[in-house]
Amino acid sequence: FEKKSTNFHLGDNITGVVSTNLDDDQLPTLLESGKYIDNDNDEIDYTQKIAIGAANQLSMFEDNDYVADQPTLGFRIPSGQNVLTYTLTFEDSLLASDMPTTNLPLMNKNYYVLSNTSTTLTLLDSATEAVLAEGDAPVTIGGKTVFVDFISSTEVKLNVDGEVTNSLAELQTFKLNDGTYVGIKDITAQDYQGGVKKVEFSIGNGKLKITNAAEVQINDQTVSGLVGTYVPDSSGVLASISLAWAADDDLFVTEESSITMPGFEAVSLSYGGLTYPSEETIEVTKGGDLYATLENFPLKDGEADINFLYATTAGAFAGIGKDASHKLVTSADSTNLTFDKDTDDYFVISWSDGNDAESYLARFSNFVLDGSTNKTDLEYYVDGAWTTKKAGAKDSDVISLGNAEVTIYEIDRAGKNAIVEPGTNVDFHTLYSKEGATVYLPYLVSNSSTAQGGVNFTTGLDGPGVTGHNNASF
């Protein structure tokens, strides 16, 4: 499961990466669309799909049922949880009564429809068909030698490799000693002296029974955790057939363990492991006597020293940045930011859609009055140097840095300041490393806030017992 635009991360559910059902676009052979031919020779268009269980999550787990006392990366699917649901949908009107003696496609395999009722569908796996008349010489079918031992107008006995079946009527089956099934499709008899009696039959490797809202049976044995849905409507029209696979016991999908759909064995889930990014070092250092620095922080476009918190000589934190005239400007989620060149060094522009993320260090410079229009240059830090992204930016200009978009407002040449509005999924206080580490930079909030990164530098704003960060607690 993958998308070029969405990477799979630890903690993601499968449906968070592939949110739609799988069909013939993703699995063109297994889930091929086509035409089903019923026993009236009508062509019925069909499609196939697989819906992955929404709760299946990539995680780190420790489970003694898998490996004792050892953490493992992969998928732990607890007993009873849905793994996936397969559905065959008939796009045209199909009468369930027109299904017996046809070949039904399920997950790239044809199953011979032996019989059905309003709640149950009986199939033969890999069936081979033949017609024999009374007195015909033995024929070889499916690797077995077969001839008619007895036949009447309603029943027949077949000799298969020396083993004689019970008396079988139309649509009945017999299990041979080797597990193969013989199914009777049709018996015809010319009702006069010397008339010919014929039997049409099939030999298959196994018998499958799909009963609505019950576990599937294969060779009369229940397949635990695999439940069928087979519900013709009041007019006998069948819209779809579904197979829901739930974990019968705890299942584990790891680099060393895969799981396969029981019974049909057409679908497997395996895990190839995570691709680990290159190693990053993120270090907080003492930039001077009174400020802290993220040293050589690995941004998308290179490393940068980011001064993020300073104190006074009295020892209490006083602001965000290096000092009062060299500030790092931040703001709360989805709120505008005001940059003042006289006091501010830079600000962070960060974008994230929940899966991918990127950050840029930016600033404004060169505030000018062009005629009657205030303009400024937006610069960002690339490979150790400031580079102009947008020269002569004016009010309402939208500027893009990678996936991040910001809009510039109220440029003031005299005051050397401007307002920046974040675009979709953009904020000015979260910092993402090149490889995806998240750092919450400080930003000003009320003293009672517990938001990540929130800080208030006013001593005792809300009195004692405050829950947020203050000038001594950040």
C-alpha positions, -999 to +999 in steps of 0.1 A: +000+000+000+015+033-010+009+066-027+035+087-043+020+117-025+015+101+009+042+081+028+033+054+053+044+064+088+045+046+121+010+050+137-009+052+104-038+030+096-037+014+062-069+033+052-051+065+061-028+059+032-051+041+008-085+055+017-105+039-012-114+003-019-090-018-040-103-027-074-090-036-108-070-004-110-047-016-082-051-054-087-060-059-123-057-097-123-071-106-089-100-081-091-106-081-128-140-068-140-159-088-166-190-106-176-206-135-158-228-158-180-258-173-162-275-205-171-299-186-194-268-175-213-274-139-202-243-118-198-241-100-164-214-073-159-196-076-126-169-058-106-148-069-076-133-049-048-115-053-014-121-030+015-092-031+040-102-030+077-101+006+090-085-003+123-054-020+110-026+002+122+012+001+118+026+002+153+053-010+176+040-038+198+052-064+223+032-096+224+043-129+239+020-147+215+044-135+187+078-130+203+083-129+240+098-098+256+107-082+223+092-051+207+082-055+170+072-032+142+042-043+122+005-049+124-011-066+153-046-075+144-065-086+175-090-115+175-124-104+160-111-073+141-119-071+104-089-077+082-106-071+049-139-076+031-141-089-005-172-081-026-184-093-060-210-069-073-233-077-102-240-045-122-269-060-141-300-078-128-291-114-119-317-140-108-301-163-082-321-191-097-301-187-129-268-194-112-266-233-109-244-251-134-225-219-142-189-208-135-187-180-110-156-158-109-142-151-074-107-135-070-092-147-103-107-182-101-138-198-115-160-218-091-187-241-104-221-233-090-235-266-079-267-253-062-282-225-043-311-215-021-324-182-008-296-182+018-269-206+006-246-209-024-227-241-029-196-241-052-171-266-065-135-255-067-116-261-100-144-283-115-141-302-147-172-312-166-183-341-188-213-360-202-216-397-201-244-420-214-253-454-200-230-480-216-204-454-228-167-464-225-149-449-195-136-414-200-107-395-183-117-363-166-096-343-142-071-370-141-097-397-131-113-425-151-151-424-149-180-444-162-217-449-154-223-477-129-261-472-128-285-446-141-323-440-139-344-411-149-337-394-115-305-409-100-271-420-111-241-439-096-206-431-111-175-453-109-145-430-104-111-448-104-129-478-090-148-460-063-186-460-067-206-431-056-239-432-037-270-428-058-271-391-066-299-369-079-294-337-098-274-310-079-262-335-053-225-342-045-203-370-033-170-368-016-144-393-029-118-409-006-091-385-019-112-354-010-124-347-046-160-339-051-184-353-077-214-331-085-244-340-107-255-312-129-283-329-150-298-363-157-317-368-190-336-399-200-355-408-232-386-424-217-391-453-241-378-488-248-341-485-257-341-447-249-307-432-239-300-420-204-273-394-199-257-376-170-238-343-170-215-341-140-184-323-127-154-332-106-138-306-084-111-303-058-133-290-030-168-279-021-174-244-008-206-233+009-214-196+014-244-191+038-256-157+045-244-143+079-226-175+087-190-187+085-180-202+051-176-240+049-150-257+028-153-294+024-179-294+051-154-278+076-161-243+090-136-216+081-133-196+113-135-159+109-146-159+072-183-148+071-204-147+039-231-124+027-255-138+002-289-122+001-312-123-030-340-098-027-377-106-026-377-109-064-348-134-063-323-108-077-288-111-063-269-078-062-236-090-046-217-116-027-193-106+001-167-124+022-157-106+054-124-119+069-120-112+107-091-124+128-100-157+144-071-152+168-045-125+171-028-121+138+006-105+132+019-089+100+056-082+103+088-085+083+089-121+093+052-130+092+024-126+067-012-137+067-034-152+040-072-152+036-083-186+049-101-210+026-098-191-006-061-183-001-062-156-028-052-126-008-022-121+015-010-092+036+027-088+042+049-061+056+082-051+040+095-029+069+100+008+073+125+028+054+145+047+080+156+083+071+192+094+076+202+102+111+197+137+124+212+155+154+190+182+169+209+200+197+199+228+220+229+248+231+238+279+251+241+305+223+255+331+248+252+340+284+215+348+281+199+329+251+193+293+238+199+281+203+188+252+181+223+247+167+226+236+130+189+227+129+184+206+097+158+225+077+146+213+043+170+237+026+200+233+048+211+239+084+206+270+104+212+283+139+178+294+154+179+315+185+146+307+203+146+319+239+164+346+259+166+357+295+175+388+314+204+393+337+180+385+366+177+350+352+141+349+342+131+342+306+121+375+289+113+368+252+116+347+221+148+349+201+183+361+209+174+394+227+149+423+226+163+436+193+169+402+177+137+383+181+123+351+166+087+360+157+060+333+163+023+331+166-005+307+176-021+282+152-037+298+122-031+333+134-013+362+115+022+372+124+036+407+124+073+412+115+091+443+126+125+447+110+137+470+138+134+443+165+129+410+147+155+387+130+133+361+114+103+339+116+094+303+107+070+293+079+059+256+084+036+234+064+022+199+073-007+178+060-004+153+088+019+130+068+045+152+052+060+185+065+085+212+058+098+244+074+115+275+062+134+303+080+122+337+065+125+374+070+116+407+053+141+433+041+144+463+019+112+481+028+106+508+001+079+531-012+075+525-049+053+555-060+024+552-036+029+514-030+047+500+000+069+471-010+094+447+007+115+417-002+108+382+014+140+363+019+145+327+032+176+309+044+192+284+020+224+265+025+239+291+049+228+323+031+198+345+028+181+343-006+154+365-021+122+346-027+100+375-037+114+410-045+091+439-043+062+421-026+032+442-021-001+440-002-022+408-009+007+391-027+006+353-022+041+337-019+049+300-020+078+282-004+075+246-013+040+235-002+036+265+021+017+295+011+015+329+029-002+362+021+015+396+028-006+425+042-002+460+055+034+466+044+047+497+061+079+512+047+082+538+075+077+514+103+096+486+085+069+460+093+044+437+076+017+412+084+019+376+072-012+354+070-008+316+069-023+295+041-038+261+044-019+238+068+006+266+076+016+279+110+044+301+124+054+282+156+060+246+146+094+236+133+099+205+112+133+190+104+143+177+070+136+141+081+104+149+099+112+156+136+088+181+152+098+210+175+072+233+191+087+268+193+076+291+221+048+316+213+029+340+234-003+329+251-023+336+282-007+324+314-032+296+319-026+280+285-012+245+283-007+245+245+025+230+232+050+258+230+027+283+247+045+307+271+037+339+290+066+360+303+046+382+326+053+372+362+021+363+382-003+373+354-029+349+367-016+346+403-003+314+419-011+279+407-011+287+370-010+257+346+009+271+317+045+281+312+057+314+327+089+334+327+106+307+349+091+274+338+094+271+300 
